[in-house]
Amino acid sequence: MILMGFLAFAIASRFLVVFNPAWANFSPIASMALFAGAYISNRYQAILWTILPIWISNMILNNVFYGQYFDGFSWGIDFVQVGLLALIPFIGARIKSFGGFIGGNVATVLGFFILSNFAVWAGDAIGYGFSAGNAVVYAKDFSGLVACYANALPFLKNAILSQFVFSAVLFGGFELVKSKSLALQR
């Protein structure tokens, strides 16, 4: 029941940007991926709980709110995004201390920022697939790469903030519940 609540919350949080663009990248998805890696011992399940909310929310967003950018129905699969998110539970599996918690969150948010924006810059060269007529396509040189990262910086603030807020709630909340529950202490 708790996992279903997390899933619903993660999906719903992705719609904040529809109502106010200032909320772009403020989402618990990466924090949930880190949490899943830390507390779900089955790696396949941890990855599933990571990619399920992004896939479902992408399908809804792409077809209901951003349909003009897609030719026909979008299945919501962004292989770069899903692939990068699927790596985060492996970072979470290494969290064993408060220092690991801080480092894991920093590695998650900065790693995703660096790799996902590199994929945006590389664009069609890696099959990222910019078919939308108004998509920003960067020059495939160093100045284009710098421009891509510079344009992405405003989104990094919300990503960092949400990463630490949601991770503190998830990890801290679970540890608090665990300390009160005999069944979870085993």
N, C-alpha and C positions, 0 to 999 in steps of 0.2 A: 504494500500500500504506500509506504514511504517512497519507494523507488518510482512508482507511478506518479506520485505528487511531484517529485523532482523533475520527472520527464515533462509533465504538463507545465510546470513553472518555467522550465528551460525553453519550451516551445513558445509559450506566451511572451516571454521576455524579448524574444526576437522581433516582436511586433511594436515595441516601443519606438523604433526608428520610423515606422510608418506614421505615427502620430506626432512625433517631434524628432527631426533629424539630429538634434543635439545629443540624442541618446545612442547614436550609431556606435557600435562595438561595446556597448554596455550590456553584457550578457553573461550568464553563469555557465555557458557551455564548456569553456576551457577549464573552469574550476571544477565542474562536474567530472570532466575527463581525468583531472588530476586526482580527485577524490576517489573515483572508480578504480584507478590504478593502485591507490594506496590501500583500499579496503576490500576490493573484490579480488579474491585470489585467482579466479578463473580469468585469464587474460582475454579470451574470446568474449566473455560476458562484459568485461570492463570496456572493451572496444565497442561492443554493441550498444551499451548504455551511453557511449560517447557519440556515436554516429547517428543513432536513431532520432534524437531531437533535432539535429541539424538537417537531416534528410527530410523529416516531416515539415519542419518550418520552412525550409527552402521550397518544397513543393507548394505550400500554401502561398508564400510570398511571391514566388515566380509566376504562379498562375492567377492569383487574385489581384495582387497589388502591382506587379511589374510585368504583366503579360505582354505589354507592348514591346518588350525587349527580347521576346522569344518567338520563334516560328512554331506555332502550335503548342501542344501540351508540354510542359517541362516536368521531368521526373525529379528535379531537384538535386541531381547528382553532380556535384562539382568535385571531381576526383582530386584536385590539388587540395582543396579545403578539407575534404573528408580524410584524405591520406595524412595530412598534417595533424588533424585532430586525433586520428587513430594512433599516432605516436605518443600523445600526451600521457595515456595511462602507464606507459613504460617509465616515464619520468616519475609519476606518482608512486610507482612500485618501489622507488628508491628512497622515499621519504621515511625517515626513521627518527627524526629529531626536529626541534624547532628550527635549527639552522637549515636542515634539509627542506623543511616547509617553505622557508623564505627563498632558498636557492631554487627549489622546484617551481615556485610561482614566477620568479624572475626568468628562469630558463624557458618556461612555458610561454609567457607573454612576449618576451623578446625573440625567442626562436620562431614563434608563429608570425610575428611582425616581419622579421627579416626574410623568412622563407616564402611567406605568402605574397609579400610585395615584390620579391624577386620574380615570382611566378607571374604576377601582373605585368611587370616590366618585360619579361621574356615573351609573354602573350602567346601568339599562335605558334611561335617557335617550339613550344613544349606542348602544344595541343590544348592550351587553356581555353581557347575558343572565344574570341571576341567577335560575335556576329552582330551585336547591337550597333546600330548606325551611329550612336552618340558616345560609344565607349572611347575612353582615352587610350590611345596607343602611343607608347613612348618610343623615341628613337632608340635603336639597338646599339647604343654606344654608352660610354661612361656618363655623359651629360644626361642622357635619357634615364639611366639608372638612378642618378642623383635626384633628378626631377621626380621620379616615381616615389622614392623614399621621402622626399621633402613634402610632396602632396599627401602622403599617408600619415605624416606626423600628427595632424590634429586628431586622428582616430586612435593614436597610441595612448593618449591621456585617458580616454574612457576604458580602453582595454586594460591598462595597468590598474586603474581604480576598481573596475569590476572584478578583476582577477583576485585582488587582495580582499575586497569586501566579501565576495561570494565564497572564497576559500576559507576565510575566517569563520563565516557562518556555517559552512558545511563541516569543516574539520572540527571547529570548536564545538558546534552543536552536537556532533556525533560523539565526541569525547565526553561531553557533559552527560549525554544520555547513557553512554557506555559506563560511566562511573556510577550511575544510579541504578543500572540494570544488571542483575546477577547473570542473566542469560547471555548478555553481550560481553561480559568480563572473561569468558572462557576462551 
